[in-house]
């Protein structure tokens, strides 16, 4: 590696200092970065410490554990957090999964306080889950998330799979996907006037993409000749192809000529991938302008894509492939939202 990164601060702002070896190519790359500056004191180039530059230079995000929680965790158990982090990285888990597991496991250690996690029995784990149920009033899905982090620690880090063998899992709540009506999608897109923002939302809806997939799209992934898009390393690290809507092609070309992205199809202020939070805010602003009061996020565009395909008679197996679902059961949930035959049944009340 041609550089060493030192996390620091400059004028009360977090920055990334780059201790660079004699590599003119990398030095030139740093100089081309927006916001780069030279520190006379440190004798190093530095950049703003943000997610875009961390991704660009492959710098891992620190586990997000609150100071209050961390202060209640013993030094011995803090070492267990690092062991868990190391194992998750070695197993190739995504950054989102790592963050979730670390946060959930830290809450368990917070509950244990001075008791060492590696010495715990099934009783301590059950007591923690009962605390989550009776005191914290966690929903079933949150409990499953808590269990996953603890389970991975005892099974993969301590190699004690028998410890949680008799641990019951709460029954999961079946949550139906929140889809938008076609007219609502039209209204949201109409209210998004910025060319880049509008193109992002259209592609998410038009191809049924996750927000993590839209930010990972590279220019080379767009095949306008065969009208398809390569979705690389999606959820579960699975690649797939999505159909590129014909109606978006002229706008996509206009966007490319206007913004001239270098690597990723949608790039941030400092280059590199676009921010997920920015896309979420774009969608939120658009729904507000469109006077949509439903509690929905940008992921509802993906739900709407699947729902509208089903309503138009598309075979559910094709939708499964387009969405990248491993199990057909995941896709079949949409049939409970789109059963037009059931909707046509008249209530006895209407016959009175």
LOKEDO-66798 format. One record per residue (C-alpha): x, y negated, z negated; residue number from 0; residue in one letter. Coordinates in Angstrom, 2 decimals, padded with zeros to 5 digits, always signed. Example, Ala and Ser with C-alpha at 12.3 -4.5 7.8 and 13.67 -1.06 7.14 Angstrom:
2
+012.30 +004.50 -007.80 0 A
+013.67 +001.06 -007.14 1 S
***
This chain:
352
+000.00 +000.00 +000.00 0 X
+001.49 -003.40 +001.00 1 X
+000.18 -005.21 -002.08 2 X
-000.59 -004.99 -005.78 3 X
-003.76 -006.63 -007.10 4 X
-003.75 -008.43 -010.44 5 X
-007.09 -009.44 -011.92 6 X
-006.86 -012.92 -013.42 7 X
-008.42 -016.35 -013.71 8 X
-007.65 -019.79 -012.35 9 X
-009.36 -022.90 -013.72 10 X
-011.87 -020.70 -015.60 11 X
-012.85 -018.78 -012.45 12 X
-012.14 -015.10 -011.86 13 X
-009.67 -014.50 -009.04 14 X
-007.70 -011.70 -007.39 15 X
-003.94 -012.29 -007.32 16 X
-002.07 -010.42 -004.56 17 X
+001.50 -009.41 -005.28 18 X
+002.57 -008.74 -001.70 19 X
+005.61 -006.83 -000.53 20 X
+007.39 -007.84 +002.66 21 X
+004.52 -007.16 +005.06 22 X
+003.95 -010.01 +007.56 23 X
+000.76 -008.42 +008.94 24 X
-000.91 -008.29 +005.52 25 X
+000.33 -011.78 +004.62 26 X
-001.30 -013.07 +007.81 27 X
-004.56 -011.27 +006.89 28 X
-004.59 -012.97 +003.47 29 X
-003.96 -016.36 +005.07 30 X
-006.99 -015.86 +007.35 31 X
-009.32 -015.23 +004.38 32 X
-011.76 -018.00 +003.49 33 X
-011.05 -019.49 +000.05 34 X
-007.47 -018.20 -000.20 35 X
-004.98 -020.38 -002.13 36 X
-001.37 -020.24 -003.25 37 X
-000.48 -020.33 -006.94 38 X
+002.77 -022.18 -007.62 39 X
+002.82 -020.84 -011.18 40 X
+002.28 -017.16 -010.30 41 X
+004.03 -017.38 -006.92 42 X
+001.18 -015.36 -005.40 43 X
-001.76 -015.79 -003.05 44 X
-005.17 -015.48 -004.69 45 X
-008.78 -015.11 -003.56 46 X
-012.15 -015.48 -005.31 47 X
-013.02 -012.32 -007.26 48 X
-016.25 -011.30 -005.55 49 X
-017.81 -008.09 -004.27 50 X
-017.04 -008.95 -000.63 51 X
-013.28 -009.19 -001.18 52 X
-013.28 -006.17 -003.51 53 X
-014.86 -004.08 -000.75 54 X
-012.61 -005.54 +001.93 55 X
-009.40 -004.65 +000.08 56 X
-010.76 -001.45 -001.50 57 X
-010.66 -002.74 -005.09 58 X
-013.02 -000.79 -007.34 59 X
-015.64 -002.66 -009.35 60 X
-015.21 -002.41 -013.14 61 X
-017.92 -000.44 -015.00 62 X
-020.62 -002.92 -016.06 63 X
-021.00 -002.31 -019.80 64 X
-022.34 -005.10 -022.00 65 X
-020.07 -006.55 -024.69 66 X
-022.61 -005.75 -027.41 67 X
-022.77 -002.09 -026.39 68 X
-018.99 -001.85 -025.99 69 X
-018.39 -003.33 -029.45 70 X
-020.40 -000.50 -031.05 71 X
-018.50 +002.29 -029.27 72 X
-015.54 +003.85 -031.11 73 X
-012.08 +003.79 -029.54 74 X
-012.14 +007.58 -029.15 75 X
-015.43 +007.43 -027.24 76 X
-014.16 +004.59 -025.04 77 X
-011.56 +007.08 -023.80 78 X
-014.43 +009.43 -022.89 79 X
-015.89 +006.70 -020.65 80 X
-012.60 +006.59 -018.74 81 X
-012.57 +010.40 -018.44 82 X
-016.12 +010.31 -017.04 83 X
-015.18 +007.55 -014.60 84 X
-012.14 +009.50 -013.38 85 X
-014.18 +012.67 -012.80 86 X
-016.94 +010.82 -010.94 87 X
-014.36 +009.22 -008.64 88 X
-012.62 +012.56 -008.03 89 X
-015.99 +014.10 -007.11 90 X
-016.53 +011.35 -004.54 91 X
-019.68 +009.84 -006.03 92 X
-020.89 +006.51 -004.64 93 X
-020.19 +003.27 -006.49 94 X
-023.90 +002.88 -007.33 95 X
-024.10 +006.38 -008.85 96 X
-020.87 +005.82 -010.80 97 X
-022.18 +002.54 -012.18 98 X
-025.47 +004.16 -013.25 99 X
-023.82 +007.18 -014.89 100 X
-021.31 +005.02 -016.77 101 X
-024.00 +002.65 -018.04 102 X
-026.28 +005.51 -019.12 103 X
-023.44 +007.37 -020.84 104 X
-022.37 +004.17 -022.63 105 X
-025.87 +003.86 -024.11 106 X
-025.53 +007.41 -025.46 107 X
-022.16 +006.53 -027.05 108 X
-023.71 +003.38 -028.50 109 X
-026.27 +005.60 -030.23 110 X
-023.53 +007.93 -031.56 111 X
-021.44 +005.01 -032.89 112 X
-018.49 +006.61 -034.77 113 X
-019.41 +010.22 -034.00 114 X
-017.23 +011.63 -031.23 115 X
-019.11 +012.70 -028.11 116 X
-016.88 +015.71 -027.50 117 X
-017.84 +017.16 -030.92 118 X
-021.61 +016.75 -030.46 119 X
-024.08 +019.61 -030.22 120 X
-027.46 +019.96 -028.53 121 X
-029.03 +018.51 -031.69 122 X
-027.31 +015.11 -031.21 123 X
-028.36 +014.96 -027.56 124 X
-031.97 +015.82 -028.46 125 X
-031.98 +013.20 -031.24 126 X
-030.79 +010.59 -028.74 127 X
-033.52 +011.49 -026.23 128 X
-036.17 +011.41 -028.95 129 X
-034.89 +007.95 -029.88 130 X
-035.27 +006.92 -026.21 131 X
-038.84 +008.29 -026.14 132 X
-040.20 +007.18 -029.53 133 X
-038.27 +003.97 -030.23 134 X
-037.21 +002.57 -026.86 135 X
-040.38 +003.86 -025.11 136 X
-038.53 +004.79 -021.93 137 X
-040.49 +006.06 -018.93 138 X
-039.87 +009.55 -017.54 139 X
-037.67 +008.41 -014.66 140 X
-035.43 +006.41 -017.00 141 X
-035.09 +009.45 -019.26 142 X
-034.01 +011.57 -016.29 143 X
-031.34 +008.99 -015.48 144 X
-030.08 +009.06 -019.08 145 X
-029.94 +012.87 -019.02 146 X
-028.01 +012.94 -015.74 147 X
-025.11 +010.90 -017.13 148 X
-024.88 +012.98 -020.30 149 X
-025.25 +016.25 -018.39 150 X
-022.42 +015.37 -016.00 151 X
-020.13 +014.53 -018.93 152 X
-020.64 +017.82 -020.79 153 X
-020.68 +020.00 -017.68 154 X
-017.96 +018.44 -015.51 155 X
-015.69 +016.58 -017.95 156 X
-015.79 +018.88 -021.01 157 X
-016.73 +022.01 -019.03 158 X
-019.51 +022.92 -021.46 159 X
-022.47 +023.72 -019.17 160 X
-024.04 +025.94 -021.83 161 X
-024.48 +022.98 -024.21 162 X
-027.49 +021.51 -022.35 163 X
-028.83 +024.81 -021.06 164 X
-031.90 +024.66 -023.33 165 X
-032.48 +020.92 -022.97 166 X
-036.03 +020.36 -021.62 167 X
-036.56 +017.68 -018.99 168 X
-039.63 +015.45 -019.17 169 X
-042.12 +015.84 -016.34 170 X
-041.45 +013.25 -013.65 171 X
-044.11 +010.71 -012.78 172 X
-045.15 +010.84 -009.11 173 X
-044.81 +007.28 -007.87 174 X
-046.33 +006.63 -004.45 175 X
-044.28 +004.43 -002.10 176 X
-045.47 +000.83 -001.83 177 X
-046.05 +000.13 +001.84 178 X
-047.13 -003.13 +003.44 179 X
-049.95 -003.54 +005.92 180 X
-048.86 -004.22 +009.51 181 X
-050.25 -007.76 +009.30 182 X
-048.20 -008.38 +006.13 183 X
-044.99 -007.25 +007.85 184 X
-045.77 -009.62 +010.75 185 X
-046.32 -012.47 +008.32 186 X
-043.05 -011.80 +006.47 187 X
-041.07 -011.78 +009.71 188 X
-042.83 -014.93 +010.93 189 X
-041.84 -016.74 +007.73 190 X
-038.16 -015.76 +008.13 191 X
-036.94 -018.40 +010.56 192 X
-033.16 -018.03 +010.15 193 X
-031.84 -015.91 +013.06 194 X
-029.53 -013.73 +010.97 195 X
-032.10 -013.20 +008.19 196 X
-034.87 -012.40 +010.66 197 X
-032.69 -009.90 +012.53 198 X
-031.76 -008.14 +009.28 199 X
-035.38 -007.70 +008.17 200 X
-036.50 -006.58 +011.64 201 X
-033.82 -003.89 +011.79 202 X
-034.63 -002.64 +008.28 203 X
-038.30 -002.28 +009.20 204 X
-037.79 -001.24 +012.82 205 X
-035.42 +001.63 +011.96 206 X
-036.54 +002.45 +008.41 207 X
-033.16 +001.60 +006.88 208 X
-032.09 +001.37 +003.27 209 X
-030.56 -001.98 +002.35 210 X
-027.23 -000.20 +001.71 211 X
-027.36 +001.12 +005.28 212 X
-027.97 -002.26 +006.92 213 X
-024.90 -003.80 +005.26 214 X
-022.74 -000.84 +006.31 215 X
-023.63 -001.17 +010.00 216 X
-020.63 -001.98 +012.17 217 X
-020.68 -003.46 +015.65 218 X
-019.35 -000.18 +017.07 219 X
-022.37 +001.68 +015.63 220 X
-024.80 -000.06 +018.01 221 X
-025.29 +001.88 +021.24 222 X
-027.46 -000.34 +023.45 223 X
-027.02 +001.98 +026.44 224 X
-028.76 +004.91 +024.76 225 X
-030.77 +002.66 +022.40 226 X
-029.64 +004.31 +019.19 227 X
-027.70 +003.32 +016.09 228 X
-025.20 +005.43 +014.18 229 X
-025.90 +005.37 +010.42 230 X
-022.62 +006.38 +008.76 231 X
-022.27 +007.78 +005.22 232 X
-025.84 +007.09 +004.16 233 X
-027.32 +008.32 +000.87 234 X
-025.86 +011.72 +000.04 235 X
-022.95 +010.89 +002.41 236 X
-024.96 +012.08 +005.41 237 X
-024.59 +010.62 +008.89 238 X
-027.57 +010.32 +011.24 239 X
-028.85 +008.43 +014.26 240 X
-031.73 +005.95 +014.27 241 X
-033.64 +004.68 +017.29 242 X
-032.93 +001.06 +018.21 243 X
-036.23 -000.75 +018.93 244 X
-036.26 -002.10 +022.47 245 X
-037.95 -005.33 +021.36 246 X
-035.00 -006.27 +019.12 247 X
-032.29 -006.01 +021.81 248 X
-032.55 -009.59 +023.23 249 X
-032.57 -011.05 +019.71 250 X
-029.65 -008.83 +018.66 251 X
-027.60 -010.12 +021.59 252 X
-028.52 -013.72 +020.74 253 X
-027.49 -013.11 +017.12 254 X
-024.15 -011.61 +018.20 255 X
-023.34 -014.55 +020.48 256 X
-024.31 -017.06 +017.77 257 X
-022.54 -015.57 +014.74 258 X
-019.74 -013.58 +016.44 259 X
-019.23 -010.97 +013.67 260 X
-015.80 -009.30 +013.69 261 X
-016.31 -005.85 +012.14 262 X
-019.65 -005.45 +010.37 263 X
-022.81 -006.37 +012.23 264 X
-023.79 -008.66 +009.34 265 X
-020.94 -010.35 +007.51 266 X
-020.77 -012.60 +004.48 267 X
-019.29 -016.04 +003.98 268 X
-015.81 -014.63 +003.39 269 X
-016.09 -011.90 +006.02 270 X
-016.68 -008.25 +005.19 271 X
-020.05 -006.77 +004.32 272 X
-023.14 -008.86 +003.73 273 X
-024.46 -008.98 +000.17 274 X
-027.34 -006.71 -000.88 275 X
-028.52 -009.35 -003.34 276 X
-028.73 -011.93 -000.57 277 X
-030.95 -009.63 +001.51 278 X
-033.16 -008.98 -001.51 279 X
-033.51 -012.73 -002.02 280 X
-034.28 -013.29 +001.69 281 X
-037.13 -010.79 +001.45 282 X
-038.40 -012.27 -001.81 283 X
-038.48 -015.79 -000.34 284 X
-040.27 -014.53 +002.79 285 X
-043.00 -012.71 +000.82 286 X
-043.55 -015.84 -001.25 287 X
-043.94 -017.98 +001.89 288 X
-046.28 -015.36 +003.36 289 X
-048.46 -015.50 +000.20 290 X
-048.06 -011.78 -000.47 291 X
-048.78 -011.09 -004.12 292 X
-047.92 -007.38 -004.14 293 X
-044.96 -006.44 -006.31 294 X
-042.70 -005.14 -003.55 295 X
-039.01 -005.24 -002.74 296 X
-037.12 -005.09 +000.54 297 X
-037.22 -001.25 +000.33 298 X
-040.96 -001.50 +001.03 299 X
-040.05 -002.24 +004.67 300 X
-038.58 +001.28 +004.87 301 X
-041.75 +002.67 +003.25 302 X
-043.83 +000.70 +005.75 303 X
-041.80 +002.10 +008.67 304 X
-042.61 +005.68 +007.59 305 X
-046.24 +004.89 +006.77 306 X
-046.94 +003.17 +010.08 307 X
-045.29 +005.99 +012.05 308 X
-047.53 +008.52 +010.31 309 X
-050.60 +006.40 +010.99 310 X
-049.65 +006.35 +014.68 311 X
-049.52 +010.16 +014.76 312 X
-045.76 +010.78 +014.59 313 X
-044.86 +014.28 +013.36 314 X
-043.66 +014.19 +009.76 315 X
-040.61 +016.33 +010.66 316 X
-039.38 +013.64 +013.06 317 X
-039.91 +011.00 +010.39 318 X
-037.86 +013.13 +008.00 319 X
-034.94 +013.04 +010.44 320 X
-035.26 +009.29 +011.06 321 X
-035.30 +008.54 +007.33 322 X
-032.44 +010.95 +006.58 323 X
-034.35 +012.98 +003.97 324 X
-032.78 +016.32 +003.03 325 X
-036.08 +017.74 +001.76 326 X
-039.36 +017.56 +003.68 327 X
-041.16 +017.17 +000.32 328 X
-039.69 +013.67 +000.01 329 X
-041.21 +012.68 +003.37 330 X
-044.54 +014.38 +002.67 331 X
-045.21 +011.85 -000.11 332 X
-046.11 +009.37 +002.64 333 X
-049.03 +011.57 +003.71 334 X
-050.71 +010.66 +000.41 335 X
-050.57 +007.01 +001.42 336 X
-051.64 +007.46 +005.05 337 X
-054.38 +010.14 +005.04 338 X
-056.84 +008.42 +007.39 339 X
-059.30 +011.32 +007.13 340 X
-059.67 +010.80 +003.39 341 X
-060.18 +007.08 +003.89 342 X
-063.15 +007.72 +006.18 343 X
-065.06 +009.58 +003.42 344 X
-067.94 +007.49 +002.15 345 X
-068.43 +007.18 -001.61 346 X
-071.85 +008.36 -002.90 347 X
-072.20 +004.88 -004.42 348 X
-072.38 +003.38 -000.93 349 X
-075.30 +005.68 -000.10 350 X
-077.54 +004.41 -002.90 351 X
***
